[in-house]
Amino acid sequence: MSQIKGHLTDDEVAVAQQRVILQGITAQVRLSLTESVFLVGFALLLGASNSVIGIFAAIPFLAQFLQIPSIYLIHRFGSRKKLNFITQLGNRLAVLIMVLIPYISMTTQGLILLLLSVSIQAIFTSLGTSSWNSWLRDLVPQHQLGAFFSRRMSIMGAVSVATSLGGGVLVALWLSWSPADLARAYSILFFIAFISGMIAVYFTSRTPEPLLFFYDKKPAFLELVAKPFKDGNFRNVMWFSLVWVLSANLAAPFFSVYLLVRLGFGLQIAAAFVALTQMTSIIFLRFWGRLSDRFSNKSILQVTVPIYIIGTLLWTFSSVAESVSLLLPLLIIIHVMTGFASAGVNLAGSNIDLKIAPRGEAHSYLAARGTINAAAGGVASVIGGLLADFFASRELYFSFTWVDPGGVTVIHTYHIQGLDFVFLLSVIIGVFALHRLALVNEIGEVEERVVVEAIIAETRRNVKTLSTVDGLRQTFHLPLSKRRRRTRSTERINEENLEGLE
C-alpha cells in the first residue's frame, strides 16, 4: 500500500479520484448482490418473518455504534487507509458464509448463519466508515463535493441497476430450471459478490491518502468524541438525521417484502422495480449535484424530502389502485418518485455533513452522526418489523354508504392493512423531520421556490441532453474517459510543440 502523503498534487488527486470511483463500482456489485431484494428473498426462502426481516435491516444501523471506537482506531493506526483496508477485507471474508449456507442448512440454522454473516459484515463496515468518509473528505476539494459524489454515485447506480437486473434474471432462470434447488442460485450470486468485493479492496490499497492530522497537539479521545455534540449547528444536523433515518427505516426495509408477499410479484419483477428506482436516481444524481454546488445541500433536502414522503404515502393506495386495474402504473410512479427524491436526499444528506464538519476533524463528526443514525435506524427497523407482524391481521376501511328503498350500497374508497400502517407512521415522522431540517444553517441556502424554479430549468435542459445519443453517453461515462481526453490533449500539445521546434 502507498504511504500517507502530506500534500497531493492535482494529478495525484485526479488519479486518486479515479481509483475511488473504480472502488465504488466493484464495491457496488457486492452491495447489490448481498443486500436489498436479494437478501430479503434469500431470508424469506429460509423462512424469515417480518420481525426477522426488521432485524436484518436493523443490524447495519446497530453496528454503527462502533463508529465511536473507530475514532480511537484511526488515531491508533495513524492511517485511515490501513484501517480501511483491514475492515474491507474482513467484510468480504464474511460474505463467504452466505455462499456456504445452501450447502450447510436451509432451516433455522441457515437463517442464524445468515444473521451472523450480515452482522460480521456490518461490524467491519462500521469500523471503517469513519476512516473512509474522512479520507474522501480530505481527498476531494470542497467546491467539487457535489459534482464528484454525484458522478460517483451515478456510476455506482448504473452498476447497481445492471447487477440487480442480472441477478433477478439468474434467479428467474434457475427457478424455471430447478425450482427445488433455488438456494444454489443465491450461492452463485453471493460468490460473485465476494470476488467483486475483493477487487474493491485492491483499488482501496492503490489509492493515496492525504495527511490526516492538522493539530499542533493531539487531542484526547473523549475531547474528539464530545466536540461534535458541542457544535450547535452540527447538533441540528444530527437531530434531522435522527428523525429522518427513523422515518425512512420504518418503511424502506419492507418495500421489497410488500412487493414479494403482499402483492405477490416474483423476485425478478421486484428486482426490476428496484432497478427502476436506481435508474431514476442515476439520471438525476448529477442534476442534484449541480444544484447542491449552486445553492446548498439544505435547499435540496427541503425539496426532495417531501417528494420521498409522498412516494412512501402512495404505497398505501395499492389496494385502491389494484381494484381499478391501476396497480402497475402506481408502482411505476412510486419508484420513479422515490428514485428522483432519494438521489437528492442521499447526495445532499451526505454532503451537508461533510461540508459542515471542520476539515481534519471529519472522522469524529461523521462518527457522531453515524452513531445517532445507528440508534434511529436500528430502533426503526425492529419496530417496523414488529408493527408489520402486529398489523398483519388488521385492516381499516374508509367507505361511503348509500341507503335507498332498493337496498344498501357500500363503496370502499381507501383500504389499508399490514405494512400500510407502518408506511403511514413513516410519513408522519418524516413530516417532523422537515421541521428539524429548518433549524440547520448552511451557507448558500435559498428558499424552496428558487430551487423548484431551478429544477424546472434543469429538467428541461436534461430532457434535451438525454434526447441525444451523446447525452446518454455523457450521463453514464466511465471515470477513465476524462483521463483519456486529458492524455489525448497532452499528446496533441506535445505534437504542436515539436512542430514549433522544427
C-alpha positions in Angstrom: 0.0 0.0 0.0 1.2 3.5 -0.8 2.2 5.8 2.0 0.4 8.8 3.6 1.3 12.0 1.7 1.3 15.4 3.3 0.2 17.1 0.1 -1.2 15.6 -3.1 -0.6 17.3 -6.5 -3.6 18.0 -8.8 -2.6 15.0 -10.9 -2.4 12.7 -7.9 -5.8 13.9 -6.7 -7.3 13.2 -10.2 -5.8 9.7 -10.2 -6.9 9.0 -6.6 -10.5 10.1 -7.5 -10.5 7.7 -10.5 -9.5 4.8 -8.2 -12.2 5.8 -5.7 -14.7 5.6 -8.5 -13.4 2.2 -9.6 -13.5 1.1 -6.0 -17.1 2.2 -5.8 -18.1 0.3 -9.0 -16.7 -3.0 -7.7 -18.0 -2.5 -4.1 -21.5 -1.7 -5.5 -21.7 -5.1 -7.2 -21.0 -6.7 -3.8 -23.5 -4.5 -2.1 -26.3 -5.0 -4.7 -26.0 -8.8 -4.5 -25.8 -9.1 -0.7 -28.4 -6.6 0.4 -31.8 -5.2 -0.7 -34.1 -7.5 -2.6 -31.6 -10.5 -2.8 -31.0 -10.5 0.9 -34.8 -10.3 1.6 -35.5 -13.0 -1.0 -32.9 -15.4 0.5 -34.1 -14.7 4.0 -37.7 -15.4 3.0 -36.5 -18.6 1.4 -35.0 -19.6 4.8 -38.4 -18.9 6.5 -37.8 -15.4 7.9 -40.8 -13.5 9.3 -41.4 -9.7 9.1 -39.8 -9.3 12.5 -36.7 -11.1 11.4 -36.5 -9.0 8.2 -36.7 -6.0 10.5 -33.7 -7.4 12.5 -31.7 -7.8 9.3 -32.4 -4.2 8.4 -31.5 -3.1 12.0 -28.1 -4.8 12.1 -26.2 -2.3 9.9 -27.5 0.5 12.0 -26.8 -1.0 15.3 -23.3 -1.8 14.2 -22.8 1.9 13.5 -22.3 2.4 17.3 -18.8 1.1 16.6 -18.0 4.3 14.7 -17.2 5.9 18.1 -14.4 3.4 19.0 -13.3 3.6 15.3 -12.1 7.2 16.1 -9.7 5.7 18.6 -8.6 3.1 16.0 -7.9 5.8 13.4 -5.6 7.6 15.8 -4.1 4.3 16.9 -3.3 3.2 13.4 -2.2 6.7 12.4 -3.6 5.9 8.9 -7.2 5.8 7.7 -6.1 3.8 4.7 -4.6 1.0 6.7 -7.6 0.7 8.9 -10.0 0.8 6.0 -8.0 -1.9 4.1 -8.4 -4.3 7.1 -12.1 -3.6 7.6 -12.9 -4.0 4.0 -11.0 -7.3 3.9 -12.9 -8.6 7.0 -16.2 -7.6 5.4 -15.5 -9.5 2.2 -14.5 -12.7 4.0 -17.8 -12.7 5.9 -19.6 -12.9 2.5 -18.2 -16.4 2.1 -20.5 -17.5 4.9 -23.5 -16.5 2.7 -22.0 -18.5 -0.1 -21.8 -21.7 2.0 -25.3 -21.5 3.7 -27.1 -23.5 1.0 -24.6 -26.4 1.4 -24.9 -26.3 5.2 -28.6 -25.8 6.2 -31.7 -24.3 4.7 -33.6 -24.4 8.1 -33.3 -22.2 11.2 -29.6 -22.9 11.4 -29.1 -21.4 7.9 -31.1 -18.3 9.0 -28.8 -17.9 12.0 -25.7 -18.2 9.8 -27.2 -15.5 7.5 -27.7 -13.2 10.5 -24.1 -14.0 11.6 -22.7 -13.1 8.2 -24.7 -9.9 7.9 -23.6 -8.9 11.5 -19.9 -9.5 10.8 -20.2 -7.5 7.5 -21.9 -4.7 9.3 -19.3 -4.6 12.1 -16.4 -4.3 9.8 -18.2 -1.8 7.6 -18.9 0.4 10.6 -15.4 0.2 11.9 -14.2 1.5 8.5 -16.9 4.0 7.7 -15.5 7.0 9.6 -12.0 6.5 8.2 -13.4 6.1 4.6 -15.6 9.3 4.8 -12.8 11.3 6.4 -10.4 10.1 3.8 -12.7 11.2 1.0 -13.4 14.5 2.8 -9.7 15.4 2.6 -9.2 14.0 -0.8 -12.0 15.9 -2.7 -11.8 19.7 -2.7 -14.8 21.2 -1.0 -16.1 23.1 -4.1 -16.1 19.7 -6.0 -18.0 17.7 -3.4 -21.4 17.8 -5.2 -20.0 17.2 -8.7 -17.7 14.4 -7.7 -20.0 12.4 -5.4 -23.0 12.8 -7.8 -20.8 11.4 -10.6 -19.5 8.5 -8.4 -23.0 7.7 -7.2 -24.5 7.9 -10.7 -21.9 5.4 -12.0 -22.4 3.1 -9.0 -26.2 3.4 -9.5 -25.8 2.2 -13.2 -23.7 -0.7 -12.0 -26.4 -1.5 -9.3 -29.1 -1.5 -12.0 -27.2 -3.9 -14.2 -26.4 -6.1 -11.2 -29.9 -6.2 -9.9 -31.4 -7.0 -13.3 -28.8 -9.6 -14.0 -29.2 -11.2 -10.6 -33.0 -11.2 -11.0 -32.7 -12.9 -14.4 -30.4 -15.6 -13.0 -32.8 -16.4 -10.1 -35.8 -16.5 -12.5 -34.0 -18.8 -15.0 -32.8 -21.0 -12.1 -36.3 -21.1 -10.7 -37.7 -22.4 -14.1 -34.9 -24.9 -14.4 -34.6 -26.3 -10.9 -37.2 -24.7 -8.5 -36.3 -27.2 -5.7 -32.7 -26.1 -5.7 -33.2 -22.3 -5.8 -30.8 -21.7 -2.9 -27.8 -22.5 -5.1 -28.6 -19.6 -7.4 -28.3 -17.3 -4.4 -25.0 -19.0 -3.6 -23.6 -18.2 -7.0 -24.7 -14.5 -6.7 -23.0 -14.3 -3.3 -19.8 -15.7 -4.7 -19.8 -13.1 -7.5 -20.3 -10.5 -4.7 -17.2 -11.9 -2.9 -15.0 -11.7 -5.9 -16.1 -8.2 -6.8 -15.6 -7.1 -3.2 -12.0 -8.3 -3.2 -11.3 -6.3 -6.4 -12.6 -3.3 -4.5 -10.1 -4.0 -1.7 -7.4 -3.9 -4.3 -8.4 -0.4 -5.6 -8.6 0.8 -2.0 -5.0 -0.3 -1.5 -3.9 1.7 -4.6 -5.5 5.0 -3.5 -3.2 7.5 -1.9 -4.2 9.1 1.5 -3.7 12.8 2.3 -2.1 13.6 5.7 -4.6 13.0 8.5 -3.6 15.3 11.4 -3.7 19.1 11.4 -3.2 19.5 15.2 -0.3 21.1 17.0 -1.3 18.9 19.9 -3.0 15.6 19.6 -6.5 15.9 21.3 -7.7 13.4 23.8 -10.1 10.7 22.7 -13.0 12.0 24.8 -12.5 15.5 23.5 -12.8 14.3 19.9 -16.0 12.4 20.8 -17.6 15.3 22.6 -16.8 18.1 20.2 -19.5 17.4 17.5 -22.2 17.4 20.3 -21.0 20.9 21.4 -21.3 22.3 17.9 -24.8 23.8 17.9 -25.3 23.7 14.1 -23.9 20.2 13.7 -26.2 19.1 16.6 -29.1 20.4 14.5 -27.9 18.3 11.6 -27.7 15.2 13.8 -31.3 15.9 15.1 -32.5 16.0 11.5 -30.6 12.8 10.6 -32.0 11.0 13.7 -35.7 11.8 12.8 -35.2 11.3 9.1 -33.5 7.9 9.5 -36.2 6.9 11.9 -38.9 7.8 9.3 -37.1 6.2 6.3 -36.2 2.9 8.0 -39.7 2.3 9.3 -40.7 1.8 5.7 -37.8 1.2 3.3 -36.7 -2.2 4.5 -40.2 -3.5 3.8 -40.8 -2.2 0.2 -39.4 -5.5 -1.2 -41.4 -7.6 1.3 -44.5 -5.7 0.2 -43.8 -6.5 -3.5 -42.9 -10.1 -2.9 -45.5 -11.1 -0.2 -48.4 -8.6 -0.2 -48.6 -8.0 -3.9 -47.3 -11.4 -4.9 -44.7 -10.4 -7.5 -41.7 -12.7 -8.3 -38.1 -11.8 -7.4 -37.3 -10.7 -11.0 -40.2 -8.2 -11.1 -39.2 -6.9 -7.6 -35.6 -6.5 -8.8 -36.9 -4.7 -11.9 -38.7 -2.2 -9.7 -35.6 -1.7 -7.6 -33.6 -1.2 -10.9 -36.2 1.4 -12.0 -35.6 3.4 -8.8 -31.9 3.1 -9.2 -32.0 4.2 -12.9 -34.1 7.3 -12.0 -31.5 8.1 -9.3 -28.7 7.8 -11.8 -30.3 10.2 -14.2 -30.9 12.8 -11.5 -27.7 12.4 -9.4 -25.6 14.8 -11.4 -28.7 17.0 -11.7 -28.8 17.3 -7.9 -25.0 17.6 -7.7 -25.0 20.7 -9.9 -27.9 22.2 -7.8 -26.2 21.4 -4.5 -23.0 23.2 -5.6 -25.0 26.1 -6.9 -27.3 26.5 -3.9 -26.9 24.4 -0.8 -27.5 20.9 0.4 -30.2 22.0 2.8 -32.1 23.7 0.0 -32.0 20.4 -1.9 -33.2 18.4 1.1 -36.1 20.8 1.6 -37.4 19.9 -1.8 -36.5 16.2 -2.0 -37.6 15.0 1.4 -41.3 15.9 0.8 -41.2 14.1 -2.5 -39.8 11.0 -0.9 -42.5 11.2 1.8 -45.3 11.4 -0.8 -43.8 8.4 -2.5 -44.0 6.4 0.7 -47.6 7.5 1.2 -48.6 6.3 -2.2 -47.8 2.7 -1.2 -50.9 2.7 1.0 -53.1 3.3 -2.1 -52.1 0.0 -3.7 -55.3 -1.7 -2.7 -57.4 1.1 -4.4 -55.2 1.0 -7.5 -55.4 -2.8 -7.7 -59.2 -2.6 -7.6 -59.3 -0.3 -10.6 -56.5 -2.1 -12.5 -54.0 0.7 -12.0 -51.6 -1.1 -9.7 -48.7 -1.2 -12.2 -48.9 2.5 -13.1 -49.0 3.4 -9.4 -45.9 1.2 -8.7 -44.0 2.8 -11.6 -44.9 6.3 -10.3 -43.8 5.4 -6.8 -40.4 4.0 -7.9 -39.7 6.9 -10.2 -40.6 9.4 -7.4 -38.5 7.5 -4.9 -35.6 7.4 -7.3 -35.8 11.1 -8.1 -36.1 12.1 -4.5 -33.6 9.6 -3.0 -30.9 10.8 -5.4 -31.1 14.3 -3.9 -31.7 13.1 -0.3 -28.7 10.7 -0.3 -26.3 13.1 -2.0 -27.3 16.3 -0.1 -27.6 14.3 3.2 -24.1 13.1 2.9 -22.6 16.3 1.6 -24.2 18.5 4.3 -22.3 16.5 6.9 -19.0 16.8 5.0 -19.5 20.5 4.4 -20.3 21.5 7.9 -17.7 19.2 9.6 -14.4 21.0 10.1 -11.5 19.9 7.8 -9.2 17.5 9.6 -11.9 16.6 12.1 -14.5 15.0 9.8 -13.9 11.5 11.2 -15.1 12.4 14.7 -18.0 14.5 13.4 -19.2 11.8 11.0 -18.8 9.1 13.6 -21.0 11.1 16.0 -23.6 11.5 13.3 -23.3 7.8 12.4 -23.9 6.8 16.0 -27.1 8.9 16.0 -28.2 7.2 12.8 -27.4 3.8 14.3 -29.8 4.4 17.2 -32.6 5.7 15.0 -32.1 3.1 12.1 -31.8 0.1 14.4 -34.9 1.0 16.5 -36.9 1.9 13.4 -36.2 -1.3 11.6 -37.0 -3.5 14.6 -40.2 -1.6 15.4 -41.2 -1.6 11.8 -40.9 -5.4 11.7 -42.9 -5.8 14.9 -45.6 -3.4 13.8 -45.8 -5.2 10.4 -46.5 -8.6 12.2 -48.9 -6.9 14.6 -51.0 -5.2 11.9 -50.8 -8.2 9.5 -54.2 -9.4 10.7 -55.8 -5.9 11.0 -57.5 -3.8 8.4 -59.0 -0.3 8.2 -61.7 0.6 5.6 -62.9 4.1 4.6 -66.1 3.9 2.7 -69.3 5.7 1.6 -72.6 4.1 2.3 -75.8 4.8 0.3 -79.1 3.7 1.6 -82.3 3.8 -0.6 -85.5 1.8 -0.8 -83.8 -0.7 -3.1 -81.1 -1.6 -0.6 -77.7 -0.5 0.8 -74.7 0.3 -1.4 -71.2 0.4 0.2 -68.3 1.9 -1.8 -64.9 1.3 -0.3 -62.6 4.3 -1.1 -59.5 3.6 0.9 -58.3 0.4 2.5 -55.1 -0.2 4.5 -53.7 -3.3 6.2 -50.5 -4.7 7.5 -47.5 -2.7 6.2 -49.7 0.1 5.1 -50.0 1.2 8.8 -46.2 1.2 9.1 -45.9 3.3 5.9 -48.3 5.9 7.3 -46.4 6.2 10.6 -43.2 6.7 8.5 -44.9 9.6 6.7 -45.9 11.3 9.9 -42.4 11.1 11.3 -41.0 12.3 8.0 -43.0 15.5 8.2 -41.5 16.2 11.6 -38.0 15.6 10.1 -38.7 18.6 7.8 -39.2 20.8 10.9 -35.8 19.7 12.3 -34.2 20.4 8.9 -35.4 24.0 9.0 -33.2 24.6 12.1 -30.0 23.7 10.2 -27.9 26.6 8.9 -25.8 26.2 5.8 -24.0 28.8 3.7 -25.8 29.4 0.4 -29.3 28.1 1.4 -32.2 29.6 -0.5 -36.0 29.4 -0.5 -37.6 26.2 -1.8 -39.2 28.3 -4.6 -35.8 29.2 -6.0 -34.8 25.5 -6.1 -38.1 24.5 -7.7 -37.6 27.0 -10.5 -34.0 25.8 -11.0 -35.3 22.2 -11.0 -37.7 23.1 -13.8 -35.0 24.8 -15.8 -32.5 21.9 -15.3 -35.1 19.3 -16.1 -35.8 21.0 -19.5 -32.1 21.0 -20.2 -31.7 17.4 -19.1 -34.5 16.2 -21.3 -32.9 17.9 -24.3 -29.5 16.4 -23.4 -30.8 12.9 -22.8 -32.7 13.0 -26.1 -29.4 12.6 -27.9 -27.0 9.6 -28.0 -24.2 11.8 -26.9 -26.2 12.9 -23.9 -26.9 9.4 -22.8 -23.2 8.6 -23.2 -22.2 11.6 -21.0 -24.7 10.5 -18.3 -23.1 7.1 -17.9 -19.5 7.8 -18.9 -16.8 5.8 -17.1 -14.2 7.5 -14.9 -11.3 6.8 -17.3 -12.9 9.0 -20.0 -11.6 12.2 -18.6 -8.1 10.8 -18.3 -8.2 9.6 -21.8 -9.2 13.0 -23.1 -6.5 14.6 -21.0 -4.0 12.2 -22.4 -5.0 12.9 -26.0 -4.9 16.7 -25.3 -1.4 16.3 -23.8 -0.3 14.3 -26.9 -1.7 17.0 -29.2 0.1 19.8 -27.3 3.3 17.9 -27.4 3.0 17.4 -31.2 2.4 21.1 -31.6 5.4 21.9 -29.5 7.6 19.6 -31.6 6.3 21.2 -34.8 7.2 24.6 -33.4 10.8 23.4 -32.6 11.2 22.1 -36.1 
